[in-house]
Amino acid sequence: VLQGAMEKAGDDRAGYLCLLGWSRWRLEQPGPALEAFRQALAIRQDQLDSLFEMAELAFDAGNYLQARAFLDRYAASAPVSATSLWLAYRIERALGDDDQARMSSAKLKRDFAMSPEMSLLLEAERAQK
């Protein structure tokens, strides 16, 4: 079934694999999800969605340095978003890099004040006090 779907995907096999990875992750299958994202990146190294999802998966697994590396690759090509800043903040907090966490927090507050991630940030900051 997977092979047939891949053939139908044609030129967007990387996008299909990213979608497959996302679906597997939502089904709480992180191993197969990670493999699908890796395959997507093997086809298209600039598959930004796969890079971001791999950063999230690595963060969720407690692999913070790996999460940072994936997010850095993502951020090199993608526009800054509330979602990416929120993930960056959480990664840097987990790594104990308070300066970088503060920078991500400040950007999120300045550029995405009305985002759902801003609410999550404020909640996280209140919990730290």
Phi and psi restraints in degrees (value plus and minus 20) as a CYANA .aco file:
   2 LEU   PHI     -81.1   -41.1
   2 LEU   PSI     -64.4   -24.4
   3 GLN   PHI     -81.1   -41.1
   3 GLN   PSI     -63.4   -23.4
   4 GLY   PHI     -82.9   -42.9
   4 GLY   PSI     -62.0   -22.0
   5 ALA   PHI     -85.7   -45.7
   5 ALA   PSI     -58.7   -18.7
   6 MET   PHI     -82.8   -42.8
   6 MET   PSI     -60.8   -20.8
   7 GLU   PHI     -84.4   -44.4
   7 GLU   PSI     -59.4   -19.4
   8 LYS   PHI     -88.6   -48.6
   8 LYS   PSI     -47.8    -7.8
   9 ALA   PHI     -86.9   -46.9
   9 ALA   PSI     -44.3    -4.3
  10 GLY   PHI      37.7    77.7
  10 GLY   PSI    -143.1  -103.1
  11 ASP   PHI     -90.5   -50.5
  11 ASP   PSI     -37.1     2.9
  12 ASP   PHI    -125.3   -85.3
  12 ASP   PSI      22.2    62.2
  13 ARG   PHI     -81.8   -41.8
  13 ARG   PSI     -56.7   -16.7
  14 ALA   PHI     -83.2   -43.2
  14 ALA   PSI     -61.1   -21.1
  15 GLY   PHI     -85.4   -45.4
  15 GLY   PSI     -59.4   -19.4
  16 TYR   PHI     -83.3   -43.3
  16 TYR   PSI     -65.3   -25.3
  17 LEU   PHI     -84.5   -44.5
  17 LEU   PSI     -55.7   -15.7
  18 CYS   PHI     -83.3   -43.3
  18 CYS   PSI     -64.2   -24.2
  19 LEU   PHI     -82.7   -42.7
  19 LEU   PSI     -60.7   -20.7
  20 LEU   PHI     -81.8   -41.8
  20 LEU   PSI     -64.3   -24.3
  21 GLY   PHI     -80.5   -40.5
  21 GLY   PSI     -65.5   -25.5
  22 TRP   PHI     -79.8   -39.8
  22 TRP   PSI     -63.3   -23.3
  23 SER   PHI     -83.8   -43.8
  23 SER   PSI     -63.1   -23.1
  24 ARG   PHI     -84.2   -44.2
  24 ARG   PSI     -58.6   -18.6
  25 TRP   PHI     -84.1   -44.1
  25 TRP   PSI     -63.8   -23.8
  26 ARG   PHI     -86.0   -46.0
  26 ARG   PSI     -43.3    -3.3
  27 LEU   PHI    -108.4   -68.4
  27 LEU   PSI      -8.3    31.7
  28 GLU   PHI      39.4    79.4
  28 GLU   PSI      26.4    66.4
  29 GLN   PHI    -142.6  -102.6
  29 GLN   PSI      52.4    92.4
  30 PRO   PHI     -83.0   -43.0
  30 PRO   PSI     -55.8   -15.8
  31 GLY   PHI     -81.2   -41.2
  31 GLY   PSI     -75.6   -35.6
  32 PRO   PHI     -82.0   -42.0
  32 PRO   PSI     -52.6   -12.6
  33 ALA   PHI     -83.5   -43.5
  33 ALA   PSI     -67.8   -27.8
  34 LEU   PHI     -80.8   -40.8
  34 LEU   PSI     -60.8   -20.8
  35 GLU   PHI     -82.9   -42.9
  35 GLU   PSI     -62.3   -22.3
  36 ALA   PHI     -83.7   -43.7
  36 ALA   PSI     -62.8   -22.8
  37 PHE   PHI     -83.2   -43.2
  37 PHE   PSI     -61.1   -21.1
  38 ARG   PHI     -82.2   -42.2
  38 ARG   PSI     -62.1   -22.1
  39 GLN   PHI     -83.7   -43.7
  39 GLN   PSI     -59.7   -19.7
  40 ALA   PHI     -80.6   -40.6
  40 ALA   PSI     -62.6   -22.6
  41 LEU   PHI     -90.3   -50.3
  41 LEU   PSI     -49.0    -9.0
  42 ALA   PHI     -86.6   -46.6
  42 ALA   PSI     -51.9   -11.9
  43 ILE   PHI     -99.9   -59.9
  43 ILE   PSI     -65.3   -25.3
  44 ARG   PHI    -156.3  -116.3
  44 ARG   PSI      85.1   125.1
  45 GLN   PHI     -83.7   -43.7
  45 GLN   PSI     -38.5     1.5
  46 ASP   PHI    -119.3   -79.3
  46 ASP   PSI       2.1    42.1
  47 GLN   PHI     -93.5   -53.5
  47 GLN   PSI      68.0   108.0
  48 LEU   PHI     -81.0   -41.0
  48 LEU   PSI     -59.6   -19.6
  49 ASP   PHI     -80.5   -40.5
  49 ASP   PSI     -61.0   -21.0
  50 SER   PHI     -84.7   -44.7
  50 SER   PSI     -62.0   -22.0
  51 LEU   PHI     -79.9   -39.9
  51 LEU   PSI     -65.5   -25.5
  52 PHE   PHI     -85.4   -45.4
  52 PHE   PSI     -64.5   -24.5
  53 GLU   PHI     -84.3   -44.3
  53 GLU   PSI     -56.2   -16.2
  54 MET   PHI     -86.2   -46.2
  54 MET   PSI     -55.1   -15.1
  55 ALA   PHI     -83.6   -43.6
  55 ALA   PSI     -63.5   -23.5
  56 GLU   PHI     -84.5   -44.5
  56 GLU   PSI     -64.5   -24.5
  57 LEU   PHI     -80.8   -40.8
  57 LEU   PSI     -65.2   -25.2
  58 ALA   PHI     -82.1   -42.1
  58 ALA   PSI     -61.9   -21.9
  59 PHE   PHI     -80.9   -40.9
  59 PHE   PSI     -68.5   -28.5
  60 ASP   PHI     -80.2   -40.2
  60 ASP   PSI     -50.7   -10.7
  61 ALA   PHI    -104.2   -64.2
  61 ALA   PSI     -22.7    17.3
  62 GLY   PHI      63.4   103.4
  62 GLY   PSI      -7.8    32.2
  63 ASN   PHI    -113.9   -73.9
  63 ASN   PSI      54.8    94.8
  64 TYR   PHI     -89.0   -49.0
  64 TYR   PSI     -58.7   -18.7
  65 LEU   PHI     -85.5   -45.5
  65 LEU   PSI     -60.2   -20.2
  66 GLN   PHI     -84.9   -44.9
  66 GLN   PSI     -60.7   -20.7
  67 ALA   PHI     -80.2   -40.2
  67 ALA   PSI     -63.7   -23.7
  68 ARG   PHI     -81.5   -41.5
  68 ARG   PSI     -62.8   -22.8
  69 ALA   PHI     -83.4   -43.4
  69 ALA   PSI     -64.8   -24.8
  70 PHE   PHI     -84.0   -44.0
  70 PHE   PSI     -62.1   -22.1
  71 LEU   PHI     -86.8   -46.8
  71 LEU   PSI     -56.6   -16.6
  72 ASP   PHI     -82.6   -42.6
  72 ASP   PSI     -63.1   -23.1
  73 ARG   PHI     -82.0   -42.0
  73 ARG   PSI     -61.8   -21.8
  74 TYR   PHI     -82.2   -42.2
  74 TYR   PSI     -69.8   -29.8
  75 ALA   PHI     -85.3   -45.3
  75 ALA   PSI     -43.4    -3.4
  76 ALA   PHI     -86.3   -46.3
  76 ALA   PSI     -42.6    -2.6
  77 SER   PHI    -141.9  -101.9
  77 SER   PSI     -37.2     2.8
  78 ALA   PHI    -122.2   -82.2
  78 ALA   PSI     131.1   171.1
  79 PRO   PHI     -88.9   -48.9
  79 PRO   PSI     131.6   171.6
  80 VAL   PHI     -85.7   -45.7
  80 VAL   PSI     118.5   158.5
  81 SER   PHI    -155.8  -115.8
  81 SER   PSI     144.4   184.4
  82 ALA   PHI     -80.3   -40.3
  82 ALA   PSI     -58.9   -18.9
  83 THR   PHI     -85.0   -45.0
  83 THR   PSI     -63.9   -23.9
  84 SER   PHI     -89.4   -49.4
  84 SER   PSI     -56.2   -16.2
  85 LEU   PHI     -88.2   -48.2
  85 LEU   PSI     -58.1   -18.1
  86 TRP   PHI     -83.8   -43.8
  86 TRP   PSI     -63.3   -23.3
  87 LEU   PHI     -85.5   -45.5
  87 LEU   PSI     -63.2   -23.2
  88 ALA   PHI     -78.9   -38.9
  88 ALA   PSI     -63.9   -23.9
  89 TYR   PHI     -78.5   -38.5
  89 TYR   PSI     -68.0   -28.0
  90 ARG   PHI     -85.5   -45.5
  90 ARG   PSI     -59.6   -19.6
  91 ILE   PHI     -82.4   -42.4
  91 ILE   PSI     -68.9   -28.9
  92 GLU   PHI     -85.4   -45.4
  92 GLU   PSI     -56.9   -16.9
  93 ARG   PHI     -82.7   -42.7
  93 ARG   PSI     -63.2   -23.2
  94 ALA   PHI     -84.3   -44.3
  94 ALA   PSI     -53.8   -13.8
  95 LEU   PHI    -103.0   -63.0
  95 LEU   PSI     -28.1    11.9
  96 GLY   PHI      59.9    99.9
  96 GLY   PSI      -3.1    36.9
  97 ASP   PHI    -114.3   -74.3
  97 ASP   PSI      63.3   103.3
  98 ASP   PHI     -83.7   -43.7
  98 ASP   PSI     -53.4   -13.4
  99 ASP   PHI     -83.6   -43.6
  99 ASP   PSI     -67.8   -27.8
 100 GLN   PHI     -86.2   -46.2
 100 GLN   PSI     -57.6   -17.6
 101 ALA   PHI     -81.9   -41.9
 101 ALA   PSI     -62.8   -22.8
 102 ARG   PHI     -83.1   -43.1
 102 ARG   PSI     -58.6   -18.6
 103 MET   PHI     -84.0   -44.0
 103 MET   PSI     -63.9   -23.9
 104 SER   PHI     -84.7   -44.7
 104 SER   PSI     -60.6   -20.6
 105 SER   PHI     -81.3   -41.3
 105 SER   PSI     -66.6   -26.6
 106 ALA   PHI     -82.4   -42.4
 106 ALA   PSI     -62.1   -22.1
 107 LYS   PHI     -84.6   -44.6
 107 LYS   PSI     -61.4   -21.4
 108 LEU   PHI     -83.2   -43.2
 108 LEU   PSI     -64.1   -24.1
 109 LYS   PHI     -85.5   -45.5
 109 LYS   PSI     -59.6   -19.6
 110 ARG   PHI     -93.8   -53.8
 110 ARG   PSI     -65.7   -25.7
 111 ASP   PHI    -118.4   -78.4
 111 ASP   PSI     -37.8     2.2
 112 PHE   PHI    -158.2  -118.2
 112 PHE   PSI      26.3    66.3
 113 ALA   PHI     -80.6   -40.6
 113 ALA   PSI     -45.2    -5.2
 114 MET   PHI    -121.3   -81.3
 114 MET   PSI      -9.3    30.7
 115 SER   PHI    -103.2   -63.2
 115 SER   PSI     136.2   176.2
 116 PRO   PHI     -80.4   -40.4
 116 PRO   PSI     -52.7   -12.7
 117 GLU   PHI     -84.9   -44.9
 117 GLU   PSI     -50.2   -10.2
 118 MET   PHI     -83.5   -43.5
 118 MET   PSI     -60.8   -20.8
 119 SER   PHI     -82.7   -42.7
 119 SER   PSI     -61.7   -21.7
 120 LEU   PHI     -83.7   -43.7
 120 LEU   PSI     -59.9   -19.9
 121 LEU   PHI     -82.5   -42.5
 121 LEU   PSI     -68.0   -28.0
 122 LEU   PHI     -81.7   -41.7
 122 LEU   PSI     -59.3   -19.3
 123 GLU   PHI     -83.7   -43.7
 123 GLU   PSI     -63.1   -23.1
 124 ALA   PHI     -84.5   -44.5
 124 ALA   PSI     -60.9   -20.9
 125 GLU   PHI     -87.8   -47.8
 125 GLU   PSI     -58.4   -18.4
 126 ARG   PHI     -83.7   -43.7
 126 ARG   PSI     -58.5   -18.5
 127 ALA   PHI     -87.4   -47.4
 127 ALA   PSI     -44.2    -4.2
 128 GLN   PHI     -97.2   -57.2
 128 GLN   PSI     -40.4    -0.4
